[in-house]
Amino acid sequence: MAIRKQYRTMQGKVVDLEKLAAKNELVPAIGNIPVNARGDELGPGGRIVRKREDIVAEYYEKSTNFTPIENRGRKPVEVPVPQPIVDVDPIPAPMPTTVITKAVKNEQPTE
């Protein structure tokens, strides 16, 4: 059994959204698209011209990216194998070092 979407308002009233949607599914939706709450296309006078199921079926017939569920199968995927990294110089050469000496001010040169 599915969990029902029930919410409690600030005033303590319980609102069941599924029941509310089912009650108003044939009422025209507010907006600039002539549909009802179910998604059926409406004509003049609010009469249903095309049902939602027909609209969805037509969409999937025209869509090129859609694959029916029964045709979806797992295909082997080719994964590129990384090439091993060959280190040409495994032991790095030692860095040249310099010795910095501190000059003493009172030192006199010896002759």
N, C-alpha and C positions, 0 to 999 in steps of 0.2 A: 504494500500500500504506500502510495506517495505521501510525502509530508505536505500538509496544506499550508499555504502562505497566509498566516493569520498574524496581524499586527495589532498592538494596543496603542490607542491614541493617548495624547496627554490628558484627556478628560476621562480615560479609562474605558472607552468604547472599543470593542473588538471589531476589526475590519478584515474580512476574508476576501483576499484579492482574486482567488480563483472563482469564487462564487459570483463576485462582482463582474468579472470578465465574461463568464458564461451567461449571466443575465443580460448583458449589453452587447453581445457579439453581433447582433444584426442591426444595431444602431449605427447610422453613418458617423464616421470619424470626423473630428474637427481638423481642418487643414485644407490645402489646395489640391489634394489628390482625391478623386471620387472613389473612396473605398469605405467599407464598414470595418468594425473592430476585428473581424476575422481576417480581412485582407481580400475579400471578394470585391471585384470591380463593379461599381454601381453605374447605372444609366439614368435617364431622366425619371424623375419621380422616386428615386431611391430604389429602383428595382435592380436585382442582381443580373448583370450582363455575362460575366465570366466568374466561375468559382475559383477560389484560391488554389485548389488542387490542379486545375487546368493551367493557371498562370505559372505555377511552379514547374509543372511537367513541360510546358513550352520553353521555359528558361533553360532547363537542363538539356532539352533537345538541341537548342541553338548553341549551348556552351561547348567549346572545344576542349576545355581543361577538365571536364567532369568525366570520371570513370565510374560506371555502376559498381555497386558493392560486390556483386557476384564475380566481376572481372578483376577485382583488385587482388593481386597475388604478390607474394614476396618474390622478388627477382634478385638473383645474386648481384651484389654490388662490387665492382672492381675498385679496390683501394690501392693507391700507389704505394709501393714499398720504398721507404726512404733508403737512399744509398749510404753505406757506411762512410764516415768521415775519416779520411786518412791524414794523419798528422805527419807532415814531412820532417819537421824538426821537433822530435819529442822532448828534447832537453833544451831549454832556451839558453842562449849565451848569457854569461854574467854581465850585469850592467856595469859600465865603467864608473868607478868611484873617485871622488876627489877629496883630498884632505884639506880642510880649511883650518889654518892656524890663526890664533889670535895674537895680534901684535901687542907687545907690552910697551908702554910709553917711556918708562925710565930705562929701558934697555939700551946699552951703548954697544955699538958694534966692536967686536974684537978684531985686532989686527994681527 
